[in-house]
Amino acid sequence: QVQLVESGGGLVQPGGSLRLSCVASGFTFSAYAMTWYRQAAGKERELVAAISVGGTTAYAASVKGRFTISRDNAKNTVYLQMNSLKVEDTAVYYCNARDPYNPRYAYWGQGTQVTVSS
Protein backbone atom coordinates (compact mmCIF):
# COMPACT_ATOMS: atom_id res chain seq x y z
CA GLN A 1 0.00 0.00 0.00
CA VAL A 2 2.85 2.37 0.76
CA GLN A 3 4.48 3.41 -2.48
CA LEU A 4 7.27 5.73 -3.52
CA VAL A 5 7.37 6.00 -7.29
CA GLU A 6 10.46 7.63 -8.74
CA SER A 7 11.07 9.12 -12.16
CA GLY A 8 13.44 11.43 -13.97
CA GLY A 9 16.59 9.36 -14.09
CA GLY A 10 18.53 8.83 -17.27
CA LEU A 11 21.70 9.59 -19.19
CA VAL A 12 23.10 13.11 -19.12
CA GLN A 13 26.38 14.75 -20.11
CA PRO A 14 28.77 16.23 -17.55
CA GLY A 15 27.65 19.74 -16.70
CA GLY A 16 24.05 18.93 -17.53
CA SER A 17 20.95 18.95 -15.37
CA LEU A 18 18.32 16.47 -14.32
CA ARG A 19 15.31 16.58 -12.02
CA LEU A 20 14.22 13.52 -10.09
CA SER A 21 10.70 13.13 -8.76
CA CYS A 22 9.30 10.81 -6.11
CA VAL A 23 5.53 10.51 -5.76
CA ALA A 24 4.30 9.05 -2.48
CA SER A 25 1.08 7.30 -1.55
CA GLY A 26 -0.31 5.17 1.27
CA PHE A 27 0.78 7.41 4.14
CA THR A 28 0.51 10.99 5.33
CA PHE A 29 3.21 12.52 3.17
CA SER A 30 3.16 15.94 4.86
CA ALA A 31 4.08 14.34 8.20
CA TYR A 32 7.20 12.60 6.87
CA ALA A 33 10.74 13.76 6.39
CA MET A 34 11.98 12.97 2.88
CA THR A 35 15.48 12.03 1.84
CA TRP A 36 17.36 11.20 -1.33
CA TYR A 37 20.11 8.59 -1.13
CA ARG A 38 22.36 7.23 -3.83
CA GLN A 39 24.50 4.18 -4.33
CA ALA A 40 27.23 3.96 -6.93
CA ALA A 41 28.40 0.61 -8.24
CA GLY A 42 30.74 -1.00 -5.74
CA LYS A 43 30.14 1.66 -3.09
CA GLU A 44 27.90 1.98 -0.07
CA ARG A 45 24.71 3.98 -0.01
CA GLU A 46 25.11 7.61 0.97
CA LEU A 47 22.75 10.41 1.92
CA VAL A 48 22.47 13.07 -0.76
CA ALA A 49 19.84 15.51 0.46
CA ALA A 50 17.08 15.68 3.05
CA ILE A 51 14.09 17.87 3.73
CA SER A 52 12.13 18.04 6.97
CA VAL A 53 8.40 18.32 7.50
CA GLY A 54 8.89 22.06 7.95
CA GLY A 55 11.00 22.47 4.82
CA THR A 56 14.48 22.61 6.36
CA THR A 57 17.07 21.13 4.00
CA ALA A 58 20.44 19.45 4.36
CA TYR A 59 22.95 18.27 1.77
CA ALA A 60 26.01 16.12 1.44
CA ALA A 61 29.13 18.23 0.98
CA SER A 62 29.73 16.67 -2.42
CA VAL A 63 26.47 18.05 -3.84
CA LYS A 64 25.94 21.25 -1.88
CA GLY A 65 25.50 24.18 -4.22
CA ARG A 66 24.64 21.94 -7.15
CA PHE A 67 21.60 19.97 -5.96
CA THR A 68 18.33 21.27 -4.52
CA ILE A 69 15.74 19.21 -2.69
CA SER A 70 12.16 20.44 -2.46
CA ARG A 71 8.72 19.11 -1.66
CA ASP A 72 5.18 19.77 -2.76
CA ASN A 73 2.83 18.41 -0.13
CA ALA A 74 -0.22 19.08 -2.29
CA LYS A 75 1.21 16.66 -4.86
CA ASN A 76 2.75 14.22 -2.36
CA THR A 77 6.00 14.68 -4.23
CA VAL A 78 9.62 15.32 -3.37
CA TYR A 79 12.08 16.54 -6.00
CA LEU A 80 15.81 16.57 -6.46
CA GLN A 81 17.05 19.18 -8.91
CA MET A 82 20.56 18.25 -10.01
CA ASN A 83 22.70 20.82 -11.81
CA SER A 84 26.32 20.85 -12.93
CA LEU A 85 26.34 17.09 -12.92
CA LYS A 86 29.64 15.25 -12.66
CA VAL A 87 30.66 11.75 -13.63
CA GLU A 88 30.99 11.05 -9.90
CA ASP A 89 27.25 11.62 -9.52
CA THR A 90 26.54 8.43 -11.45
CA ALA A 91 24.53 6.15 -9.16
CA VAL A 92 21.15 4.66 -8.41
CA TYR A 93 19.15 7.30 -6.58
CA TYR A 94 16.63 6.24 -3.95
CA CYS A 95 13.76 8.11 -2.33
CA ASN A 96 13.19 7.56 1.38
CA ALA A 97 10.34 8.58 3.69
CA ARG A 98 10.61 8.63 7.48
CA ASP A 99 8.11 9.48 10.21
CA PRO A 100 9.89 11.75 12.72
CA TYR A 101 7.61 10.56 15.53
CA ASN A 102 8.15 6.90 14.68
CA PRO A 103 11.53 6.55 12.91
CA ARG A 104 11.03 2.81 12.61
CA TYR A 105 8.48 3.62 9.91
CA ALA A 106 10.74 4.22 6.96
CA TYR A 107 9.93 3.51 3.33
CA TRP A 108 12.03 3.28 0.20
CA GLY A 109 11.47 3.80 -3.47
CA GLN A 110 12.66 1.37 -6.12
CA GLY A 111 15.57 3.53 -7.23
CA THR A 112 16.26 5.31 -10.49
CA GLN A 113 19.51 5.19 -12.44
CA VAL A 114 21.38 8.41 -13.12
CA THR A 115 24.31 8.11 -15.49
CA VAL A 116 26.58 11.08 -16.17
CA SER A 117 28.79 10.40 -19.16
CA SER A 118 30.02 12.01 -22.35
mmCIF file of the C-alpha atoms, coordinates in Angstrom:
data_MODEL
# 
_entry.id   MODEL 
# 
loop_
_atom_site.group_PDB 
_atom_site.id 
_atom_site.type_symbol 
_atom_site.label_atom_id 
_atom_site.label_alt_id 
_atom_site.label_comp_id 
_atom_site.label_asym_id 
_atom_site.label_entity_id 
_atom_site.label_seq_id 
_atom_site.pdbx_PDB_ins_code 
_atom_site.Cartn_x 
_atom_site.Cartn_y 
_atom_site.Cartn_z 
_atom_site.occupancy 
_atom_site.B_iso_or_equiv 
_atom_site.pdbx_formal_charge 
_atom_site.auth_seq_id 
_atom_site.auth_comp_id 
_atom_site.auth_asym_id 
_atom_site.auth_atom_id 
_atom_site.pdbx_PDB_model_num 
ATOM 1   C CA . GLN A 1 1   ? 0.000  0.000  0.000   1.00 0.00 ? 1   GLN A CA 1 
ATOM 2   C CA . VAL A 1 2   ? 2.846  2.370  0.757   1.00 0.00 ? 2   VAL A CA 1 
ATOM 3   C CA . GLN A 1 3   ? 4.475  3.414  -2.482  1.00 0.00 ? 3   GLN A CA 1 
ATOM 4   C CA . LEU A 1 4   ? 7.271  5.726  -3.518  1.00 0.00 ? 4   LEU A CA 1 
ATOM 5   C CA . VAL A 1 5   ? 7.370  6.002  -7.287  1.00 0.00 ? 5   VAL A CA 1 
ATOM 6   C CA . GLU A 1 6   ? 10.457 7.631  -8.743  1.00 0.00 ? 6   GLU A CA 1 
ATOM 7   C CA . SER A 1 7   ? 11.065 9.119  -12.157 1.00 0.00 ? 7   SER A CA 1 
ATOM 8   C CA . GLY A 1 8   ? 13.436 11.427 -13.973 1.00 0.00 ? 8   GLY A CA 1 
ATOM 9   C CA . GLY A 1 9   ? 16.590 9.356  -14.089 1.00 0.00 ? 9   GLY A CA 1 
ATOM 10  C CA . GLY A 1 10  ? 18.534 8.833  -17.267 1.00 0.00 ? 10  GLY A CA 1 
ATOM 11  C CA . LEU A 1 11  ? 21.698 9.586  -19.192 1.00 0.00 ? 11  LEU A CA 1 
ATOM 12  C CA . VAL A 1 12  ? 23.099 13.105 -19.120 1.00 0.00 ? 12  VAL A CA 1 
ATOM 13  C CA . GLN A 1 13  ? 26.381 14.748 -20.109 1.00 0.00 ? 13  GLN A CA 1 
ATOM 14  C CA . PRO A 1 14  ? 28.768 16.225 -17.551 1.00 0.00 ? 14  PRO A CA 1 
ATOM 15  C CA . GLY A 1 15  ? 27.648 19.742 -16.705 1.00 0.00 ? 15  GLY A CA 1 
ATOM 16  C CA . GLY A 1 16  ? 24.053 18.930 -17.527 1.00 0.00 ? 16  GLY A CA 1 
ATOM 17  C CA . SER A 1 17  ? 20.948 18.946 -15.365 1.00 0.00 ? 17  SER A CA 1 
ATOM 18  C CA . LEU A 1 18  ? 18.324 16.465 -14.315 1.00 0.00 ? 18  LEU A CA 1 
ATOM 19  C CA . ARG A 1 19  ? 15.310 16.576 -12.016 1.00 0.00 ? 19  ARG A CA 1 
ATOM 20  C CA . LEU A 1 20  ? 14.223 13.517 -10.086 1.00 0.00 ? 20  LEU A CA 1 
ATOM 21  C CA . SER A 1 21  ? 10.697 13.132 -8.755  1.00 0.00 ? 21  SER A CA 1 
ATOM 22  C CA . CYS A 1 22  ? 9.298  10.812 -6.112  1.00 0.00 ? 22  CYS A CA 1 
ATOM 23  C CA . VAL A 1 23  ? 5.532  10.514 -5.763  1.00 0.00 ? 23  VAL A CA 1 
ATOM 24  C CA . ALA A 1 24  ? 4.303  9.047  -2.484  1.00 0.00 ? 24  ALA A CA 1 
ATOM 25  C CA . SER A 1 25  ? 1.079  7.295  -1.551  1.00 0.00 ? 25  SER A CA 1 
ATOM 26  C CA . GLY A 1 26  ? -0.309 5.168  1.269   1.00 0.00 ? 26  GLY A CA 1 
ATOM 27  C CA . PHE A 1 27  ? 0.779  7.409  4.144   1.00 0.00 ? 27  PHE A CA 1 
ATOM 28  C CA . THR A 1 28  ? 0.512  10.995 5.335   1.00 0.00 ? 28  THR A CA 1 
ATOM 29  C CA . PHE A 1 29  ? 3.209  12.522 3.174   1.00 0.00 ? 29  PHE A CA 1 
ATOM 30  C CA . SER A 1 30  ? 3.160  15.940 4.858   1.00 0.00 ? 30  SER A CA 1 
ATOM 31  C CA . ALA A 1 31  ? 4.077  14.344 8.199   1.00 0.00 ? 31  ALA A CA 1 
ATOM 32  C CA . TYR A 1 32  ? 7.199  12.604 6.873   1.00 0.00 ? 32  TYR A CA 1 
ATOM 33  C CA . ALA A 1 33  ? 10.743 13.755 6.389   1.00 0.00 ? 33  ALA A CA 1 
ATOM 34  C CA . MET A 1 34  ? 11.979 12.966 2.883   1.00 0.00 ? 34  MET A CA 1 
ATOM 35  C CA . THR A 1 35  ? 15.481 12.028 1.838   1.00 0.00 ? 35  THR A CA 1 
ATOM 36  C CA . TRP A 1 36  ? 17.364 11.198 -1.330  1.00 0.00 ? 36  TRP A CA 1 
ATOM 37  C CA . TYR A 1 37  ? 20.106 8.593  -1.132  1.00 0.00 ? 37  TYR A CA 1 
ATOM 38  C CA . ARG A 1 38  ? 22.359 7.231  -3.832  1.00 0.00 ? 38  ARG A CA 1 
ATOM 39  C CA . GLN A 1 39  ? 24.496 4.179  -4.326  1.00 0.00 ? 39  GLN A CA 1 
ATOM 40  C CA . ALA A 1 40  ? 27.227 3.962  -6.926  1.00 0.00 ? 40  ALA A CA 1 
ATOM 41  C CA . ALA A 1 41  ? 28.404 0.613  -8.237  1.00 0.00 ? 41  ALA A CA 1 
ATOM 42  C CA . GLY A 1 42  ? 30.739 -1.002 -5.740  1.00 0.00 ? 42  GLY A CA 1 
ATOM 43  C CA . LYS A 1 43  ? 30.144 1.656  -3.090  1.00 0.00 ? 43  LYS A CA 1 
ATOM 44  C CA . GLU A 1 44  ? 27.901 1.975  -0.074  1.00 0.00 ? 44  GLU A CA 1 
ATOM 45  C CA . ARG A 1 45  ? 24.705 3.980  -0.010  1.00 0.00 ? 45  ARG A CA 1 
ATOM 46  C CA . GLU A 1 46  ? 25.106 7.614  0.967   1.00 0.00 ? 46  GLU A CA 1 
ATOM 47  C CA . LEU A 1 47  ? 22.753 10.412 1.917   1.00 0.00 ? 47  LEU A CA 1 
ATOM 48  C CA . VAL A 1 48  ? 22.473 13.072 -0.763  1.00 0.00 ? 48  VAL A CA 1 
ATOM 49  C CA . ALA A 1 49  ? 19.839 15.505 0.464   1.00 0.00 ? 49  ALA A CA 1 
ATOM 50  C CA . ALA A 1 50  ? 17.079 15.678 3.054   1.00 0.00 ? 50  ALA A CA 1 
ATOM 51  C CA . ILE A 1 51  ? 14.088 17.871 3.732   1.00 0.00 ? 51  ILE A CA 1 
ATOM 52  C CA . SER A 1 52  ? 12.128 18.036 6.971   1.00 0.00 ? 52  SER A CA 1 
ATOM 53  C CA . VAL A 1 53  ? 8.401  18.323 7.503   1.00 0.00 ? 53  VAL A CA 1 
ATOM 54  C CA . GLY A 1 54  ? 8.893  22.062 7.948   1.00 0.00 ? 54  GLY A CA 1 
ATOM 55  C CA . GLY A 1 55  ? 11.002 22.465 4.818   1.00 0.00 ? 55  GLY A CA 1 
ATOM 56  C CA . THR A 1 56  ? 14.475 22.607 6.363   1.00 0.00 ? 56  THR A CA 1 
ATOM 57  C CA . THR A 1 57  ? 17.067 21.130 4.000   1.00 0.00 ? 57  THR A CA 1 
ATOM 58  C CA . ALA A 1 58  ? 20.439 19.448 4.363   1.00 0.00 ? 58  ALA A CA 1 
ATOM 59  C CA . TYR A 1 59  ? 22.954 18.272 1.770   1.00 0.00 ? 59  TYR A CA 1 
ATOM 60  C CA . ALA A 1 60  ? 26.010 16.125 1.436   1.00 0.00 ? 60  ALA A CA 1 
ATOM 61  C CA . ALA A 1 61  ? 29.133 18.233 0.980   1.00 0.00 ? 61  ALA A CA 1 
ATOM 62  C CA . SER A 1 62  ? 29.732 16.673 -2.420  1.00 0.00 ? 62  SER A CA 1 
ATOM 63  C CA . VAL A 1 63  ? 26.474 18.047 -3.843  1.00 0.00 ? 63  VAL A CA 1 
ATOM 64  C CA . LYS A 1 64  ? 25.941 21.247 -1.882  1.00 0.00 ? 64  LYS A CA 1 
ATOM 65  C CA . GLY A 1 65  ? 25.501 24.179 -4.215  1.00 0.00 ? 65  GLY A CA 1 
ATOM 66  C CA . ARG A 1 66  ? 24.642 21.935 -7.146  1.00 0.00 ? 66  ARG A CA 1 
ATOM 67  C CA . PHE A 1 67  ? 21.597 19.972 -5.957  1.00 0.00 ? 67  PHE A CA 1 
ATOM 68  C CA . THR A 1 68  ? 18.333 21.266 -4.521  1.00 0.00 ? 68  THR A CA 1 
ATOM 69  C CA . ILE A 1 69  ? 15.737 19.211 -2.687  1.00 0.00 ? 69  ILE A CA 1 
ATOM 70  C CA . SER A 1 70  ? 12.160 20.437 -2.458  1.00 0.00 ? 70  SER A CA 1 
ATOM 71  C CA . ARG A 1 71  ? 8.725  19.109 -1.658  1.00 0.00 ? 71  ARG A CA 1 
ATOM 72  C CA . ASP A 1 72  ? 5.179  19.774 -2.765  1.00 0.00 ? 72  ASP A CA 1 
ATOM 73  C CA . ASN A 1 73  ? 2.826  18.412 -0.128  1.00 0.00 ? 73  ASN A CA 1 
ATOM 74  C CA . ALA A 1 74  ? -0.216 19.081 -2.294  1.00 0.00 ? 74  ALA A CA 1 
ATOM 75  C CA . LYS A 1 75  ? 1.208  16.664 -4.863  1.00 0.00 ? 75  LYS A CA 1 
ATOM 76  C CA . ASN A 1 76  ? 2.746  14.222 -2.365  1.00 0.00 ? 76  ASN A CA 1 
ATOM 77  C CA . THR A 1 77  ? 5.996  14.684 -4.233  1.00 0.00 ? 77  THR A CA 1 
ATOM 78  C CA . VAL A 1 78  ? 9.622  15.319 -3.367  1.00 0.00 ? 78  VAL A CA 1 
ATOM 79  C CA . TYR A 1 79  ? 12.078 16.543 -5.999  1.00 0.00 ? 79  TYR A CA 1 
ATOM 80  C CA . LEU A 1 80  ? 15.812 16.569 -6.462  1.00 0.00 ? 80  LEU A CA 1 
ATOM 81  C CA . GLN A 1 81  ? 17.049 19.175 -8.912  1.00 0.00 ? 81  GLN A CA 1 
ATOM 82  C CA . MET A 1 82  ? 20.562 18.248 -10.005 1.00 0.00 ? 82  MET A CA 1 
ATOM 83  C CA . ASN A 1 83  ? 22.701 20.822 -11.806 1.00 0.00 ? 83  ASN A CA 1 
ATOM 84  C CA . SER A 1 84  ? 26.323 20.852 -12.934 1.00 0.00 ? 84  SER A CA 1 
ATOM 85  C CA . LEU A 1 85  ? 26.338 17.088 -12.919 1.00 0.00 ? 85  LEU A CA 1 
ATOM 86  C CA . LYS A 1 86  ? 29.638 15.246 -12.659 1.00 0.00 ? 86  LYS A CA 1 
ATOM 87  C CA . VAL A 1 87  ? 30.657 11.745 -13.626 1.00 0.00 ? 87  VAL A CA 1 
ATOM 88  C CA . GLU A 1 88  ? 30.992 11.052 -9.902  1.00 0.00 ? 88  GLU A CA 1 
ATOM 89  C CA . ASP A 1 89  ? 27.245 11.620 -9.516  1.00 0.00 ? 89  ASP A CA 1 
ATOM 90  C CA . THR A 1 90  ? 26.540 8.429  -11.446 1.00 0.00 ? 90  THR A CA 1 
ATOM 91  C CA . ALA A 1 91  ? 24.532 6.149  -9.156  1.00 0.00 ? 91  ALA A CA 1 
ATOM 92  C CA . VAL A 1 92  ? 21.155 4.661  -8.414  1.00 0.00 ? 92  VAL A CA 1 
ATOM 93  C CA . TYR A 1 93  ? 19.152 7.304  -6.577  1.00 0.00 ? 93  TYR A CA 1 
ATOM 94  C CA . TYR A 1 94  ? 16.634 6.241  -3.946  1.00 0.00 ? 94  TYR A CA 1 
ATOM 95  C CA . CYS A 1 95  ? 13.760 8.108  -2.334  1.00 0.00 ? 95  CYS A CA 1 
ATOM 96  C CA . ASN A 1 96  ? 13.194 7.564  1.384   1.00 0.00 ? 96  ASN A CA 1 
ATOM 97  C CA . ALA A 1 97  ? 10.338 8.582  3.691   1.00 0.00 ? 97  ALA A CA 1 
ATOM 98  C CA . ARG A 1 98  ? 10.614 8.631  7.480   1.00 0.00 ? 98  ARG A CA 1 
ATOM 99  C CA . ASP A 1 99  ? 8.110  9.476  10.211  1.00 0.00 ? 99  ASP A CA 1 
ATOM 100 C CA . PRO A 1 100 ? 9.895  11.753 12.722  1.00 0.00 ? 100 PRO A CA 1 
ATOM 101 C CA . TYR A 1 101 ? 7.606  10.556 15.531  1.00 0.00 ? 101 TYR A CA 1 
ATOM 102 C CA . ASN A 1 102 ? 8.155  6.903  14.678  1.00 0.00 ? 102 ASN A CA 1 
ATOM 103 C CA . PRO A 1 103 ? 11.534 6.551  12.915  1.00 0.00 ? 103 PRO A CA 1 
ATOM 104 C CA . ARG A 1 104 ? 11.027 2.808  12.612  1.00 0.00 ? 104 ARG A CA 1 
ATOM 105 C CA . TYR A 1 105 ? 8.485  3.618  9.914   1.00 0.00 ? 105 TYR A CA 1 
ATOM 106 C CA . ALA A 1 106 ? 10.739 4.221  6.957   1.00 0.00 ? 106 ALA A CA 1 
ATOM 107 C CA . TYR A 1 107 ? 9.934  3.505  3.334   1.00 0.00 ? 107 TYR A CA 1 
ATOM 108 C CA . TRP A 1 108 ? 12.027 3.277  0.196   1.00 0.00 ? 108 TRP A CA 1 
ATOM 109 C CA . GLY A 1 109 ? 11.474 3.800  -3.473  1.00 0.00 ? 109 GLY A CA 1 
ATOM 110 C CA . GLN A 1 110 ? 12.659 1.371  -6.122  1.00 0.00 ? 110 GLN A CA 1 
ATOM 111 C CA . GLY A 1 111 ? 15.568 3.526  -7.228  1.00 0.00 ? 111 GLY A CA 1 
ATOM 112 C CA . THR A 1 112 ? 16.259 5.305  -10.492 1.00 0.00 ? 112 THR A CA 1 
ATOM 113 C CA . GLN A 1 113 ? 19.507 5.194  -12.442 1.00 0.00 ? 113 GLN A CA 1 
ATOM 114 C CA . VAL A 1 114 ? 21.381 8.413  -13.120 1.00 0.00 ? 114 VAL A CA 1 
ATOM 115 C CA . THR A 1 115 ? 24.310 8.114  -15.489 1.00 0.00 ? 115 THR A CA 1 
ATOM 116 C CA . VAL A 1 116 ? 26.581 11.078 -16.175 1.00 0.00 ? 116 VAL A CA 1 
ATOM 117 C CA . SER A 1 117 ? 28.788 10.399 -19.163 1.00 0.00 ? 117 SER A CA 1 
ATOM 118 C CA . SER A 1 118 ? 30.020 12.007 -22.346 1.00 0.00 ? 118 SER A CA 1 
# 
